[in-house]
Amino acid sequence: MSPVTPSDRKKRTSYGEGMSGSLNIHKGGNFDPIATDLKKYSGGEFLVLPSGYFGIGERALALIGWERYMSELALRPTMIAELLDKITDCKVEEAKAKIALGIQIAHHGEDLGIQSTTFFSRKMFREIFKPRLARLFRVYKDAELPMAMHSCGCFSDGGTRSLLGPGQSAVGLRR
């Protein structure tokens, strides 16, 4: 996808334009594999860790493409924030559904950087990403579940402590 152009900025004022109805995350048996694994393996010597990969920012990136995502993040962060809010709404409903199934641990995956640096500044993380992650993690924390988060890339230069605030019990960083 090409970068955002001035004409794009005039045409689109919201990523919510044209969207109607609500997303039914339960459609199509989305949680059947988790329910099956919980039934088969819980209560014994195994801990079922339901995958939480393809996080809030990663989902937005997949929806609009890398160049547009990064351009909009820099030029019109309120539009990206609106998109991230919609994705967070879905992730919160997904978390509630997993809790209702009886999970014993929560997981979230969100790649936040590459080997040598993060994708964005700490300030941008605090203002745009952290509140949405905190909202999602609060659901698990309120259910008194341990929370694990994984991120590939460089995010260990002080950002890790910031991430532990929203409610995680563990953070796995990979370079």
Chimera marker file (.cmm) of the C-alpha trace (Angstrom):
<marker_set name="trace">
<marker id="1" x="0.000" y="0.000" z="0.000" r="1" g="1" b="0" radius="0.5"/>
<marker id="2" x="1.305" y="3.438" z="-0.842" r="1" g="1" b="0" radius="0.5"/>
<marker id="3" x="1.963" y="6.153" z="1.737" r="1" g="1" b="0" radius="0.5"/>
<marker id="4" x="-0.816" y="8.486" z="2.751" r="1" g="1" b="0" radius="0.5"/>
<marker id="5" x="-1.117" y="11.350" z="0.279" r="1" g="1" b="0" radius="0.5"/>
<marker id="6" x="-2.656" y="14.791" z="0.841" r="1" g="1" b="0" radius="0.5"/>
<marker id="7" x="-5.683" y="13.743" z="-1.234" r="1" g="1" b="0" radius="0.5"/>
<marker id="8" x="-6.140" y="10.672" z="1.020" r="1" g="1" b="0" radius="0.5"/>
<marker id="9" x="-6.189" y="12.957" z="4.034" r="1" g="1" b="0" radius="0.5"/>
<marker id="10" x="-8.980" y="15.006" z="2.498" r="1" g="1" b="0" radius="0.5"/>
<marker id="11" x="-11.054" y="11.972" z="1.506" r="1" g="1" b="0" radius="0.5"/>
<marker id="12" x="-10.914" y="10.013" z="4.720" r="1" g="1" b="0" radius="0.5"/>
<marker id="13" x="-11.609" y="11.504" z="8.103" r="1" g="1" b="0" radius="0.5"/>
<marker id="14" x="-12.161" y="8.281" z="10.009" r="1" g="1" b="0" radius="0.5"/>
<marker id="15" x="-11.355" y="4.601" z="9.785" r="1" g="1" b="0" radius="0.5"/>
<marker id="16" x="-14.861" y="4.010" z="11.108" r="1" g="1" b="0" radius="0.5"/>
<marker id="17" x="-16.541" y="5.555" z="8.071" r="1" g="1" b="0" radius="0.5"/>
<marker id="18" x="-18.850" y="3.131" z="6.341" r="1" g="1" b="0" radius="0.5"/>
<marker id="19" x="-18.666" y="0.580" z="9.123" r="1" g="1" b="0" radius="0.5"/>
<marker id="20" x="-21.992" y="-0.607" z="10.438" r="1" g="1" b="0" radius="0.5"/>
<marker id="21" x="-23.177" y="-3.287" z="12.794" r="1" g="1" b="0" radius="0.5"/>
<marker id="22" x="-21.035" y="-5.045" z="15.327" r="1" g="1" b="0" radius="0.5"/>
<marker id="23" x="-18.481" y="-7.776" z="15.018" r="1" g="1" b="0" radius="0.5"/>
<marker id="24" x="-19.596" y="-11.155" z="16.311" r="1" g="1" b="0" radius="0.5"/>
<marker id="25" x="-16.418" y="-12.762" z="17.582" r="1" g="1" b="0" radius="0.5"/>
<marker id="26" x="-18.298" y="-15.971" z="18.406" r="1" g="1" b="0" radius="0.5"/>
<marker id="27" x="-19.274" y="-16.593" z="14.789" r="1" g="1" b="0" radius="0.5"/>
<marker id="28" x="-17.890" y="-19.722" z="13.227" r="1" g="1" b="0" radius="0.5"/>
<marker id="29" x="-16.672" y="-21.454" z="16.366" r="1" g="1" b="0" radius="0.5"/>
<marker id="30" x="-13.692" y="-19.159" z="16.936" r="1" g="1" b="0" radius="0.5"/>
<marker id="31" x="-13.227" y="-20.486" z="20.464" r="1" g="1" b="0" radius="0.5"/>
<marker id="32" x="-13.872" y="-24.182" z="19.807" r="1" g="1" b="0" radius="0.5"/>
<marker id="33" x="-10.155" y="-25.124" z="19.767" r="1" g="1" b="0" radius="0.5"/>
<marker id="34" x="-9.617" y="-23.420" z="23.140" r="1" g="1" b="0" radius="0.5"/>
<marker id="35" x="-12.676" y="-25.143" z="24.615" r="1" g="1" b="0" radius="0.5"/>
<marker id="36" x="-11.471" y="-28.494" z="23.272" r="1" g="1" b="0" radius="0.5"/>
<marker id="37" x="-7.957" y="-28.045" z="24.702" r="1" g="1" b="0" radius="0.5"/>
<marker id="38" x="-9.300" y="-26.888" z="28.067" r="1" g="1" b="0" radius="0.5"/>
<marker id="39" x="-11.574" y="-29.917" z="28.278" r="1" g="1" b="0" radius="0.5"/>
<marker id="40" x="-8.827" y="-32.312" z="27.225" r="1" g="1" b="0" radius="0.5"/>
<marker id="41" x="-5.855" y="-30.933" z="29.170" r="1" g="1" b="0" radius="0.5"/>
<marker id="42" x="-7.024" y="-28.810" z="32.115" r="1" g="1" b="0" radius="0.5"/>
<marker id="43" x="-7.061" y="-30.190" z="35.624" r="1" g="1" b="0" radius="0.5"/>
<marker id="44" x="-4.029" y="-32.359" z="35.064" r="1" g="1" b="0" radius="0.5"/>
<marker id="45" x="-0.375" y="-31.659" z="34.608" r="1" g="1" b="0" radius="0.5"/>
<marker id="46" x="-0.865" y="-29.234" z="31.695" r="1" g="1" b="0" radius="0.5"/>
<marker id="47" x="-1.558" y="-25.531" z="31.552" r="1" g="1" b="0" radius="0.5"/>
<marker id="48" x="-3.471" y="-24.426" z="28.469" r="1" g="1" b="0" radius="0.5"/>
<marker id="49" x="-2.085" y="-21.112" z="27.219" r="1" g="1" b="0" radius="0.5"/>
<marker id="50" x="-4.523" y="-19.697" z="24.653" r="1" g="1" b="0" radius="0.5"/>
<marker id="51" x="-2.698" y="-17.751" z="21.989" r="1" g="1" b="0" radius="0.5"/>
<marker id="52" x="-3.065" y="-14.007" z="22.132" r="1" g="1" b="0" radius="0.5"/>
<marker id="53" x="-0.824" y="-13.279" z="19.166" r="1" g="1" b="0" radius="0.5"/>
<marker id="54" x="-1.731" y="-10.756" z="16.473" r="1" g="1" b="0" radius="0.5"/>
<marker id="55" x="-2.167" y="-7.951" z="18.954" r="1" g="1" b="0" radius="0.5"/>
<marker id="56" x="-3.921" y="-4.617" z="18.784" r="1" g="1" b="0" radius="0.5"/>
<marker id="57" x="-1.263" y="-2.759" z="16.772" r="1" g="1" b="0" radius="0.5"/>
<marker id="58" x="-0.451" y="-5.791" z="14.631" r="1" g="1" b="0" radius="0.5"/>
<marker id="59" x="-4.108" y="-6.146" z="13.673" r="1" g="1" b="0" radius="0.5"/>
<marker id="60" x="-4.270" y="-2.470" z="12.647" r="1" g="1" b="0" radius="0.5"/>
<marker id="61" x="-1.095" y="-2.862" z="10.630" r="1" g="1" b="0" radius="0.5"/>
<marker id="62" x="-2.564" y="-5.881" z="8.828" r="1" g="1" b="0" radius="0.5"/>
<marker id="63" x="-5.784" y="-4.025" z="8.055" r="1" g="1" b="0" radius="0.5"/>
<marker id="64" x="-4.256" y="-0.942" z="6.446" r="1" g="1" b="0" radius="0.5"/>
<marker id="65" x="-0.687" y="-1.930" z="5.552" r="1" g="1" b="0" radius="0.5"/>
<marker id="66" x="2.716" y="-0.997" z="6.966" r="1" g="1" b="0" radius="0.5"/>
<marker id="67" x="3.317" y="2.262" z="5.084" r="1" g="1" b="0" radius="0.5"/>
<marker id="68" x="-0.143" y="3.666" z="5.721" r="1" g="1" b="0" radius="0.5"/>
<marker id="69" x="-0.068" y="2.536" z="9.366" r="1" g="1" b="0" radius="0.5"/>
<marker id="70" x="3.244" y="4.229" z="10.065" r="1" g="1" b="0" radius="0.5"/>
<marker id="71" x="2.340" y="7.350" z="8.047" r="1" g="1" b="0" radius="0.5"/>
<marker id="72" x="-0.996" y="7.774" z="9.792" r="1" g="1" b="0" radius="0.5"/>
<marker id="73" x="0.589" y="7.093" z="13.159" r="1" g="1" b="0" radius="0.5"/>
<marker id="74" x="2.963" y="10.007" z="12.566" r="1" g="1" b="0" radius="0.5"/>
<marker id="75" x="0.628" y="12.372" z="10.685" r="1" g="1" b="0" radius="0.5"/>
<marker id="76" x="-2.812" y="11.650" z="12.117" r="1" g="1" b="0" radius="0.5"/>
<marker id="77" x="-2.473" y="9.650" z="15.319" r="1" g="1" b="0" radius="0.5"/>
<marker id="78" x="-6.106" y="10.304" z="16.285" r="1" g="1" b="0" radius="0.5"/>
<marker id="79" x="-7.260" y="8.269" z="13.286" r="1" g="1" b="0" radius="0.5"/>
<marker id="80" x="-4.999" y="5.390" z="14.248" r="1" g="1" b="0" radius="0.5"/>
<marker id="81" x="-6.206" y="5.740" z="17.845" r="1" g="1" b="0" radius="0.5"/>
<marker id="82" x="-9.796" y="5.360" z="16.622" r="1" g="1" b="0" radius="0.5"/>
<marker id="83" x="-8.888" y="2.201" z="14.711" r="1" g="1" b="0" radius="0.5"/>
<marker id="84" x="-6.978" y="0.848" z="17.724" r="1" g="1" b="0" radius="0.5"/>
<marker id="85" x="-10.036" y="1.539" z="19.914" r="1" g="1" b="0" radius="0.5"/>
<marker id="86" x="-12.223" y="-0.579" z="17.629" r="1" g="1" b="0" radius="0.5"/>
<marker id="87" x="-9.671" y="-3.394" z="17.653" r="1" g="1" b="0" radius="0.5"/>
<marker id="88" x="-9.346" y="-3.116" z="21.442" r="1" g="1" b="0" radius="0.5"/>
<marker id="89" x="-13.132" y="-3.437" z="21.740" r="1" g="1" b="0" radius="0.5"/>
<marker id="90" x="-12.892" y="-6.770" z="19.894" r="1" g="1" b="0" radius="0.5"/>
<marker id="91" x="-9.895" y="-7.904" z="21.952" r="1" g="1" b="0" radius="0.5"/>
<marker id="92" x="-11.769" y="-7.107" z="25.196" r="1" g="1" b="0" radius="0.5"/>
<marker id="93" x="-14.748" y="-9.198" z="24.049" r="1" g="1" b="0" radius="0.5"/>
<marker id="94" x="-12.361" y="-11.979" z="23.050" r="1" g="1" b="0" radius="0.5"/>
<marker id="95" x="-10.758" y="-11.836" z="26.522" r="1" g="1" b="0" radius="0.5"/>
<marker id="96" x="-14.165" y="-12.077" z="28.197" r="1" g="1" b="0" radius="0.5"/>
<marker id="97" x="-15.054" y="-15.080" z="26.043" r="1" g="1" b="0" radius="0.5"/>
<marker id="98" x="-11.780" y="-16.832" z="26.928" r="1" g="1" b="0" radius="0.5"/>
<marker id="99" x="-12.361" y="-16.152" z="30.625" r="1" g="1" b="0" radius="0.5"/>
<marker id="100" x="-15.891" y="-17.555" z="30.350" r="1" g="1" b="0" radius="0.5"/>
<marker id="101" x="-14.379" y="-20.753" z="28.913" r="1" g="1" b="0" radius="0.5"/>
<marker id="102" x="-12.245" y="-21.116" z="32.037" r="1" g="1" b="0" radius="0.5"/>
<marker id="103" x="-8.731" y="-20.207" z="30.940" r="1" g="1" b="0" radius="0.5"/>
<marker id="104" x="-6.183" y="-20.126" z="33.766" r="1" g="1" b="0" radius="0.5"/>
<marker id="105" x="-3.643" y="-17.781" z="32.184" r="1" g="1" b="0" radius="0.5"/>
<marker id="106" x="-3.875" y="-14.974" z="29.657" r="1" g="1" b="0" radius="0.5"/>
<marker id="107" x="-1.502" y="-14.214" z="26.812" r="1" g="1" b="0" radius="0.5"/>
<marker id="108" x="-0.991" y="-11.247" z="24.492" r="1" g="1" b="0" radius="0.5"/>
<marker id="109" x="1.466" y="-10.926" z="21.629" r="1" g="1" b="0" radius="0.5"/>
<marker id="110" x="2.369" y="-7.516" z="20.258" r="1" g="1" b="0" radius="0.5"/>
<marker id="111" x="5.527" y="-6.992" z="18.233" r="1" g="1" b="0" radius="0.5"/>
<marker id="112" x="6.768" y="-3.577" z="19.240" r="1" g="1" b="0" radius="0.5"/>
<marker id="113" x="10.056" y="-3.263" z="17.415" r="1" g="1" b="0" radius="0.5"/>
<marker id="114" x="12.887" y="-4.713" z="15.375" r="1" g="1" b="0" radius="0.5"/>
<marker id="115" x="16.236" y="-5.959" z="16.654" r="1" g="1" b="0" radius="0.5"/>
<marker id="116" x="17.807" y="-2.559" z="17.109" r="1" g="1" b="0" radius="0.5"/>
<marker id="117" x="14.921" y="-0.239" z="18.010" r="1" g="1" b="0" radius="0.5"/>
<marker id="118" x="11.215" y="0.152" z="18.669" r="1" g="1" b="0" radius="0.5"/>
<marker id="119" x="8.684" y="1.068" z="15.980" r="1" g="1" b="0" radius="0.5"/>
<marker id="120" x="7.771" y="4.276" z="17.814" r="1" g="1" b="0" radius="0.5"/>
<marker id="121" x="8.905" y="6.554" z="20.615" r="1" g="1" b="0" radius="0.5"/>
<marker id="122" x="8.249" y="5.884" z="24.292" r="1" g="1" b="0" radius="0.5"/>
<marker id="123" x="5.985" y="8.944" z="24.317" r="1" g="1" b="0" radius="0.5"/>
<marker id="124" x="3.927" y="7.547" z="21.438" r="1" g="1" b="0" radius="0.5"/>
<marker id="125" x="3.759" y="4.197" z="23.222" r="1" g="1" b="0" radius="0.5"/>
<marker id="126" x="2.525" y="5.840" z="26.441" r="1" g="1" b="0" radius="0.5"/>
<marker id="127" x="-0.044" y="8.006" z="24.672" r="1" g="1" b="0" radius="0.5"/>
<marker id="128" x="-1.393" y="5.674" z="21.978" r="1" g="1" b="0" radius="0.5"/>
<marker id="129" x="-0.674" y="2.043" z="22.799" r="1" g="1" b="0" radius="0.5"/>
<marker id="130" x="-0.374" y="1.718" z="26.564" r="1" g="1" b="0" radius="0.5"/>
<marker id="131" x="-3.935" y="2.877" z="27.396" r="1" g="1" b="0" radius="0.5"/>
<marker id="132" x="-5.413" y="0.322" z="25.005" r="1" g="1" b="0" radius="0.5"/>
<marker id="133" x="-3.194" y="-2.465" z="26.258" r="1" g="1" b="0" radius="0.5"/>
<marker id="134" x="-4.076" y="-1.471" z="29.824" r="1" g="1" b="0" radius="0.5"/>
<marker id="135" x="-7.801" y="-1.644" z="28.996" r="1" g="1" b="0" radius="0.5"/>
<marker id="136" x="-7.392" y="-5.153" z="27.581" r="1" g="1" b="0" radius="0.5"/>
<marker id="137" x="-5.136" y="-6.366" z="30.404" r="1" g="1" b="0" radius="0.5"/>
<marker id="138" x="-7.558" y="-4.992" z="33.011" r="1" g="1" b="0" radius="0.5"/>
<marker id="139" x="-10.113" y="-7.614" z="31.906" r="1" g="1" b="0" radius="0.5"/>
<marker id="140" x="-7.667" y="-10.395" z="32.764" r="1" g="1" b="0" radius="0.5"/>
<marker id="141" x="-6.477" y="-8.689" z="35.927" r="1" g="1" b="0" radius="0.5"/>
<marker id="142" x="-10.069" y="-8.247" z="37.149" r="1" g="1" b="0" radius="0.5"/>
<marker id="143" x="-10.531" y="-11.995" z="36.603" r="1" g="1" b="0" radius="0.5"/>
<marker id="144" x="-7.385" y="-12.518" z="38.732" r="1" g="1" b="0" radius="0.5"/>
<marker id="145" x="-5.573" y="-14.319" z="35.944" r="1" g="1" b="0" radius="0.5"/>
<marker id="146" x="-1.823" y="-14.201" z="35.450" r="1" g="1" b="0" radius="0.5"/>
<marker id="147" x="-0.957" y="-12.273" z="32.313" r="1" g="1" b="0" radius="0.5"/>
<marker id="148" x="1.906" y="-13.023" z="29.935" r="1" g="1" b="0" radius="0.5"/>
<marker id="149" x="2.976" y="-10.830" z="27.059" r="1" g="1" b="0" radius="0.5"/>
<marker id="150" x="5.376" y="-11.529" z="24.227" r="1" g="1" b="0" radius="0.5"/>
<marker id="151" x="7.022" y="-8.972" z="21.968" r="1" g="1" b="0" radius="0.5"/>
<marker id="152" x="9.629" y="-9.543" z="19.315" r="1" g="1" b="0" radius="0.5"/>
<marker id="153" x="12.212" y="-6.859" z="18.786" r="1" g="1" b="0" radius="0.5"/>
<marker id="154" x="13.916" y="-4.269" z="20.910" r="1" g="1" b="0" radius="0.5"/>
<marker id="155" x="11.755" y="-3.021" z="23.708" r="1" g="1" b="0" radius="0.5"/>
<marker id="156" x="13.946" y="-3.581" z="26.720" r="1" g="1" b="0" radius="0.5"/>
<marker id="157" x="15.387" y="-0.092" z="27.192" r="1" g="1" b="0" radius="0.5"/>
<marker id="158" x="13.034" y="0.971" z="29.974" r="1" g="1" b="0" radius="0.5"/>
<marker id="159" x="9.873" y="0.083" z="28.076" r="1" g="1" b="0" radius="0.5"/>
<marker id="160" x="9.509" y="-3.279" z="29.761" r="1" g="1" b="0" radius="0.5"/>
<marker id="161" x="8.858" y="-1.765" z="33.179" r="1" g="1" b="0" radius="0.5"/>
<marker id="162" x="6.273" y="0.480" z="31.589" r="1" g="1" b="0" radius="0.5"/>
<marker id="163" x="4.551" y="-2.548" z="30.086" r="1" g="1" b="0" radius="0.5"/>
<marker id="164" x="4.336" y="-4.340" z="33.417" r="1" g="1" b="0" radius="0.5"/>
<marker id="165" x="2.118" y="-1.580" z="34.792" r="1" g="1" b="0" radius="0.5"/>
<marker id="166" x="-1.132" y="-2.529" z="32.994" r="1" g="1" b="0" radius="0.5"/>
<marker id="167" x="-1.357" y="-5.925" z="34.677" r="1" g="1" b="0" radius="0.5"/>
<marker id="168" x="1.032" y="-8.459" z="33.203" r="1" g="1" b="0" radius="0.5"/>
<marker id="169" x="2.721" y="-10.971" z="35.397" r="1" g="1" b="0" radius="0.5"/>
<marker id="170" x="5.428" y="-11.745" z="32.837" r="1" g="1" b="0" radius="0.5"/>
<marker id="171" x="6.850" y="-10.222" z="29.676" r="1" g="1" b="0" radius="0.5"/>
<marker id="172" x="8.800" y="-12.258" z="27.111" r="1" g="1" b="0" radius="0.5"/>
<marker id="173" x="10.981" y="-10.190" z="24.825" r="1" g="1" b="0" radius="0.5"/>
<marker id="174" x="12.801" y="-11.626" z="21.839" r="1" g="1" b="0" radius="0.5"/>
<marker id="175" x="15.521" y="-10.176" z="19.722" r="1" g="1" b="0" radius="0.5"/>
<link id1="1" id2="2" r="1" g="1" b="0" radius="0.2"/>
<link id1="2" id2="3" r="1" g="1" b="0" radius="0.2"/>
<link id1="3" id2="4" r="1" g="1" b="0" radius="0.2"/>
<link id1="4" id2="5" r="1" g="1" b="0" radius="0.2"/>
<link id1="5" id2="6" r="1" g="1" b="0" radius="0.2"/>
<link id1="6" id2="7" r="1" g="1" b="0" radius="0.2"/>
<link id1="7" id2="8" r="1" g="1" b="0" radius="0.2"/>
<link id1="8" id2="9" r="1" g="1" b="0" radius="0.2"/>
<link id1="9" id2="10" r="1" g="1" b="0" radius="0.2"/>
<link id1="10" id2="11" r="1" g="1" b="0" radius="0.2"/>
<link id1="11" id2="12" r="1" g="1" b="0" radius="0.2"/>
<link id1="12" id2="13" r="1" g="1" b="0" radius="0.2"/>
<link id1="13" id2="14" r="1" g="1" b="0" radius="0.2"/>
<link id1="14" id2="15" r="1" g="1" b="0" radius="0.2"/>
<link id1="15" id2="16" r="1" g="1" b="0" radius="0.2"/>
<link id1="16" id2="17" r="1" g="1" b="0" radius="0.2"/>
<link id1="17" id2="18" r="1" g="1" b="0" radius="0.2"/>
<link id1="18" id2="19" r="1" g="1" b="0" radius="0.2"/>
<link id1="19" id2="20" r="1" g="1" b="0" radius="0.2"/>
<link id1="20" id2="21" r="1" g="1" b="0" radius="0.2"/>
<link id1="21" id2="22" r="1" g="1" b="0" radius="0.2"/>
<link id1="22" id2="23" r="1" g="1" b="0" radius="0.2"/>
<link id1="23" id2="24" r="1" g="1" b="0" radius="0.2"/>
<link id1="24" id2="25" r="1" g="1" b="0" radius="0.2"/>
<link id1="25" id2="26" r="1" g="1" b="0" radius="0.2"/>
<link id1="26" id2="27" r="1" g="1" b="0" radius="0.2"/>
<link id1="27" id2="28" r="1" g="1" b="0" radius="0.2"/>
<link id1="28" id2="29" r="1" g="1" b="0" radius="0.2"/>
<link id1="29" id2="30" r="1" g="1" b="0" radius="0.2"/>
<link id1="30" id2="31" r="1" g="1" b="0" radius="0.2"/>
<link id1="31" id2="32" r="1" g="1" b="0" radius="0.2"/>
<link id1="32" id2="33" r="1" g="1" b="0" radius="0.2"/>
<link id1="33" id2="34" r="1" g="1" b="0" radius="0.2"/>
<link id1="34" id2="35" r="1" g="1" b="0" radius="0.2"/>
<link id1="35" id2="36" r="1" g="1" b="0" radius="0.2"/>
<link id1="36" id2="37" r="1" g="1" b="0" radius="0.2"/>
<link id1="37" id2="38" r="1" g="1" b="0" radius="0.2"/>
<link id1="38" id2="39" r="1" g="1" b="0" radius="0.2"/>
<link id1="39" id2="40" r="1" g="1" b="0" radius="0.2"/>
<link id1="40" id2="41" r="1" g="1" b="0" radius="0.2"/>
<link id1="41" id2="42" r="1" g="1" b="0" radius="0.2"/>
<link id1="42" id2="43" r="1" g="1" b="0" radius="0.2"/>
<link id1="43" id2="44" r="1" g="1" b="0" radius="0.2"/>
<link id1="44" id2="45" r="1" g="1" b="0" radius="0.2"/>
<link id1="45" id2="46" r="1" g="1" b="0" radius="0.2"/>
<link id1="46" id2="47" r="1" g="1" b="0" radius="0.2"/>
<link id1="47" id2="48" r="1" g="1" b="0" radius="0.2"/>
<link id1="48" id2="49" r="1" g="1" b="0" radius="0.2"/>
<link id1="49" id2="50" r="1" g="1" b="0" radius="0.2"/>
<link id1="50" id2="51" r="1" g="1" b="0" radius="0.2"/>
<link id1="51" id2="52" r="1" g="1" b="0" radius="0.2"/>
<link id1="52" id2="53" r="1" g="1" b="0" radius="0.2"/>
<link id1="53" id2="54" r="1" g="1" b="0" radius="0.2"/>
<link id1="54" id2="55" r="1" g="1" b="0" radius="0.2"/>
<link id1="55" id2="56" r="1" g="1" b="0" radius="0.2"/>
<link id1="56" id2="57" r="1" g="1" b="0" radius="0.2"/>
<link id1="57" id2="58" r="1" g="1" b="0" radius="0.2"/>
<link id1="58" id2="59" r="1" g="1" b="0" radius="0.2"/>
<link id1="59" id2="60" r="1" g="1" b="0" radius="0.2"/>
<link id1="60" id2="61" r="1" g="1" b="0" radius="0.2"/>
<link id1="61" id2="62" r="1" g="1" b="0" radius="0.2"/>
<link id1="62" id2="63" r="1" g="1" b="0" radius="0.2"/>
<link id1="63" id2="64" r="1" g="1" b="0" radius="0.2"/>
<link id1="64" id2="65" r="1" g="1" b="0" radius="0.2"/>
<link id1="65" id2="66" r="1" g="1" b="0" radius="0.2"/>
<link id1="66" id2="67" r="1" g="1" b="0" radius="0.2"/>
<link id1="67" id2="68" r="1" g="1" b="0" radius="0.2"/>
<link id1="68" id2="69" r="1" g="1" b="0" radius="0.2"/>
<link id1="69" id2="70" r="1" g="1" b="0" radius="0.2"/>
<link id1="70" id2="71" r="1" g="1" b="0" radius="0.2"/>
<link id1="71" id2="72" r="1" g="1" b="0" radius="0.2"/>
<link id1="72" id2="73" r="1" g="1" b="0" radius="0.2"/>
<link id1="73" id2="74" r="1" g="1" b="0" radius="0.2"/>
<link id1="74" id2="75" r="1" g="1" b="0" radius="0.2"/>
<link id1="75" id2="76" r="1" g="1" b="0" radius="0.2"/>
<link id1="76" id2="77" r="1" g="1" b="0" radius="0.2"/>
<link id1="77" id2="78" r="1" g="1" b="0" radius="0.2"/>
<link id1="78" id2="79" r="1" g="1" b="0" radius="0.2"/>
<link id1="79" id2="80" r="1" g="1" b="0" radius="0.2"/>
<link id1="80" id2="81" r="1" g="1" b="0" radius="0.2"/>
<link id1="81" id2="82" r="1" g="1" b="0" radius="0.2"/>
<link id1="82" id2="83" r="1" g="1" b="0" radius="0.2"/>
<link id1="83" id2="84" r="1" g="1" b="0" radius="0.2"/>
<link id1="84" id2="85" r="1" g="1" b="0" radius="0.2"/>
<link id1="85" id2="86" r="1" g="1" b="0" radius="0.2"/>
<link id1="86" id2="87" r="1" g="1" b="0" radius="0.2"/>
<link id1="87" id2="88" r="1" g="1" b="0" radius="0.2"/>
<link id1="88" id2="89" r="1" g="1" b="0" radius="0.2"/>
<link id1="89" id2="90" r="1" g="1" b="0" radius="0.2"/>
<link id1="90" id2="91" r="1" g="1" b="0" radius="0.2"/>
<link id1="91" id2="92" r="1" g="1" b="0" radius="0.2"/>
<link id1="92" id2="93" r="1" g="1" b="0" radius="0.2"/>
<link id1="93" id2="94" r="1" g="1" b="0" radius="0.2"/>
<link id1="94" id2="95" r="1" g="1" b="0" radius="0.2"/>
<link id1="95" id2="96" r="1" g="1" b="0" radius="0.2"/>
<link id1="96" id2="97" r="1" g="1" b="0" radius="0.2"/>
<link id1="97" id2="98" r="1" g="1" b="0" radius="0.2"/>
<link id1="98" id2="99" r="1" g="1" b="0" radius="0.2"/>
<link id1="99" id2="100" r="1" g="1" b="0" radius="0.2"/>
<link id1="100" id2="101" r="1" g="1" b="0" radius="0.2"/>
<link id1="101" id2="102" r="1" g="1" b="0" radius="0.2"/>
<link id1="102" id2="103" r="1" g="1" b="0" radius="0.2"/>
<link id1="103" id2="104" r="1" g="1" b="0" radius="0.2"/>
<link id1="104" id2="105" r="1" g="1" b="0" radius="0.2"/>
<link id1="105" id2="106" r="1" g="1" b="0" radius="0.2"/>
<link id1="106" id2="107" r="1" g="1" b="0" radius="0.2"/>
<link id1="107" id2="108" r="1" g="1" b="0" radius="0.2"/>
<link id1="108" id2="109" r="1" g="1" b="0" radius="0.2"/>
<link id1="109" id2="110" r="1" g="1" b="0" radius="0.2"/>
<link id1="110" id2="111" r="1" g="1" b="0" radius="0.2"/>
<link id1="111" id2="112" r="1" g="1" b="0" radius="0.2"/>
<link id1="112" id2="113" r="1" g="1" b="0" radius="0.2"/>
<link id1="113" id2="114" r="1" g="1" b="0" radius="0.2"/>
<link id1="114" id2="115" r="1" g="1" b="0" radius="0.2"/>
<link id1="115" id2="116" r="1" g="1" b="0" radius="0.2"/>
<link id1="116" id2="117" r="1" g="1" b="0" radius="0.2"/>
<link id1="117" id2="118" r="1" g="1" b="0" radius="0.2"/>
<link id1="118" id2="119" r="1" g="1" b="0" radius="0.2"/>
<link id1="119" id2="120" r="1" g="1" b="0" radius="0.2"/>
<link id1="120" id2="121" r="1" g="1" b="0" radius="0.2"/>
<link id1="121" id2="122" r="1" g="1" b="0" radius="0.2"/>
<link id1="122" id2="123" r="1" g="1" b="0" radius="0.2"/>
<link id1="123" id2="124" r="1" g="1" b="0" radius="0.2"/>
<link id1="124" id2="125" r="1" g="1" b="0" radius="0.2"/>
<link id1="125" id2="126" r="1" g="1" b="0" radius="0.2"/>
<link id1="126" id2="127" r="1" g="1" b="0" radius="0.2"/>
<link id1="127" id2="128" r="1" g="1" b="0" radius="0.2"/>
<link id1="128" id2="129" r="1" g="1" b="0" radius="0.2"/>
<link id1="129" id2="130" r="1" g="1" b="0" radius="0.2"/>
<link id1="130" id2="131" r="1" g="1" b="0" radius="0.2"/>
<link id1="131" id2="132" r="1" g="1" b="0" radius="0.2"/>
<link id1="132" id2="133" r="1" g="1" b="0" radius="0.2"/>
<link id1="133" id2="134" r="1" g="1" b="0" radius="0.2"/>
<link id1="134" id2="135" r="1" g="1" b="0" radius="0.2"/>
<link id1="135" id2="136" r="1" g="1" b="0" radius="0.2"/>
<link id1="136" id2="137" r="1" g="1" b="0" radius="0.2"/>
<link id1="137" id2="138" r="1" g="1" b="0" radius="0.2"/>
<link id1="138" id2="139" r="1" g="1" b="0" radius="0.2"/>
<link id1="139" id2="140" r="1" g="1" b="0" radius="0.2"/>
<link id1="140" id2="141" r="1" g="1" b="0" radius="0.2"/>
<link id1="141" id2="142" r="1" g="1" b="0" radius="0.2"/>
<link id1="142" id2="143" r="1" g="1" b="0" radius="0.2"/>
<link id1="143" id2="144" r="1" g="1" b="0" radius="0.2"/>
<link id1="144" id2="145" r="1" g="1" b="0" radius="0.2"/>
<link id1="145" id2="146" r="1" g="1" b="0" radius="0.2"/>
<link id1="146" id2="147" r="1" g="1" b="0" radius="0.2"/>
<link id1="147" id2="148" r="1" g="1" b="0" radius="0.2"/>
<link id1="148" id2="149" r="1" g="1" b="0" radius="0.2"/>
<link id1="149" id2="150" r="1" g="1" b="0" radius="0.2"/>
<link id1="150" id2="151" r="1" g="1" b="0" radius="0.2"/>
<link id1="151" id2="152" r="1" g="1" b="0" radius="0.2"/>
<link id1="152" id2="153" r="1" g="1" b="0" radius="0.2"/>
<link id1="153" id2="154" r="1" g="1" b="0" radius="0.2"/>
<link id1="154" id2="155" r="1" g="1" b="0" radius="0.2"/>
<link id1="155" id2="156" r="1" g="1" b="0" radius="0.2"/>
<link id1="156" id2="157" r="1" g="1" b="0" radius="0.2"/>
<link id1="157" id2="158" r="1" g="1" b="0" radius="0.2"/>
<link id1="158" id2="159" r="1" g="1" b="0" radius="0.2"/>
<link id1="159" id2="160" r="1" g="1" b="0" radius="0.2"/>
<link id1="160" id2="161" r="1" g="1" b="0" radius="0.2"/>
<link id1="161" id2="162" r="1" g="1" b="0" radius="0.2"/>
<link id1="162" id2="163" r="1" g="1" b="0" radius="0.2"/>
<link id1="163" id2="164" r="1" g="1" b="0" radius="0.2"/>
<link id1="164" id2="165" r="1" g="1" b="0" radius="0.2"/>
<link id1="165" id2="166" r="1" g="1" b="0" radius="0.2"/>
<link id1="166" id2="167" r="1" g="1" b="0" radius="0.2"/>
<link id1="167" id2="168" r="1" g="1" b="0" radius="0.2"/>
<link id1="168" id2="169" r="1" g="1" b="0" radius="0.2"/>
<link id1="169" id2="170" r="1" g="1" b="0" radius="0.2"/>
<link id1="170" id2="171" r="1" g="1" b="0" radius="0.2"/>
<link id1="171" id2="172" r="1" g="1" b="0" radius="0.2"/>
<link id1="172" id2="173" r="1" g="1" b="0" radius="0.2"/>
<link id1="173" id2="174" r="1" g="1" b="0" radius="0.2"/>
<link id1="174" id2="175" r="1" g="1" b="0" radius="0.2"/>
</marker_set>
